[in-house]
Structures are given as structure tokens and as C-alpha cells.
Amino acid sequence: MEMNDYQEKIVKFDLNGDIRDLSQVDFALIDKILGLSGESGEVADKIKKVMRDQNGKITPTDKLALGKELGDVLWYLASTARYLGLDLESLAQGNIDKLESRLKRGKINGSGDER
């Protein structure tokens, strides 16, 4: 599935409706951003428990559970991007371009957005 196709298919699951390209921050956008944060936290929490309770050994059951949470992260990411009028394929390409530039300049390590 193409990333932009995914972004279109998920619209029917959005309780806020088919919102596209918000011109201001409103409840629907905040809802998606908080959801993205929450689902990312659930991924981190599952890994924390693997580290704490299983000495870092990820089982097949853990992988399935993590995959479900990562799917939720993807849904919130795609919805947030759609609300902002951004498409996933452009975001993905922009990220690859940024990382390629950093790699070529020897700046893949370090901190700061503009390295």
C-alpha cells in the first residue's frame, strides 16, 4: 500500500470527520497530537517492561503487541499530517533527503534540527 493511499483510507475512522488542511489549531488537531504522544508512550512502555521483566528479550507475542501499537502511532501520525495538509509520501521523502544530507556532511550524529 502506498503511504498516501493509507492516509486516505483512514479518514473513515476519524471521529472528527474528513478534516483536511486546518488553518488554525482546534480540538481535532490537538486530539490527534495527544493521541500520537499517547500511543508512542505505549510503545515505550511495552519496551520498558521487556527490559525490566524479560531481560530485554523480545518474544513473538511482544512483537505482535508492539506492531499493534506502532500501527496506532501510524494512524495518529497520518491523521495529524492530513489535518496539517501534509501527505505522508512527501514527509517520508523530506526525511530521507534530510538524513542523506546529514550523512554526506558527517552530521548523522549529534543534536539539533539544523545540523
FIVEXTOR-119312 format. One record per residue (C-alpha): residue in one letter; z, y, x. Coordinates in steps of 0.02 Angstrom, whole numbers, plus 50000, padded with zeros to 5 digits. Each point is the difference from the previous one (the first is absolute). Example, Ala and Ser with C-alpha at 12.3 -4.5 7.8 and 13.67 -1.06 7.14 Angstrom:
2
A503904977550615
S499675017250069
This chain:
115
M500005000050000
E499585017350061
M501485011850015
N499285012949882
D499654986349871
Y501824995050010
Q500505018149975
E498965000749840
K500604983349932
I501845004750010
V499835015149886
K500324989449845
F501734995450066
D500565018150022
L501225004749862
N499565018350031
G498184997049955
D498375003550089
I500595014950101
R498835005750137
D500075014250123
L501605009149951
S499985018450040
Q501895001250004
V501484988650029
D500634992949837
F501054985449941
A498584987350012
L499715003750185
I501855000150041
D500174983449907
K498674992350112
I500715007050161
L501754993849958
G499264983149952
L499104999150167
S501625003750091
G500974987349896
E498764985950024
S499905003650188
G501884998850002
E499924983149915
V498854993750139
A501235006450131
D501474992349908
K499174982949994
I499675000850188
K501805005650030
K500624984549909
V498834988850100
M500705007650160
R501804999049942
D500014983349909
Q498604990050083
N500025005950180
G498335008449973
K499084984449945
I498805004049858
T499734985349882
P498474997149890
T501085005549852
D500435016050091
K498155003350033
L499614998049815
A501415011749951
L499475012850131
G498204998749941
K500525004349823
E500985015150059
L498555005650110
G498874998749848
D501195011749909
V499945012050148
L498104999549991
W500045004049813
Y501115015250025
L498995005750151
A498364998649905
S500725008949848
T500745014150105
A498345002450089
R499065000049834
Y501155013449929
L499625010550154
G498134997549979
L499884989150155
D499124983350012
L500694985450100
E498414996750099
S499985017950066
L501854999050041
A499754983650092
Q498515006650098
G500935016050043
N501464989850065
I498864989150108
D499155015750069
K501705007750042
L500604984150086
E498374998050097
S500175017950062
R501794996950054
L499514983950088
K498585008550095
R501175014150053
G501404988250050
K501125006749861
I500254984449895
N501855000250050
G501185014449973
S500475010749853
G499285014549905
D498575001149877
E498865009950115
R500094989550159
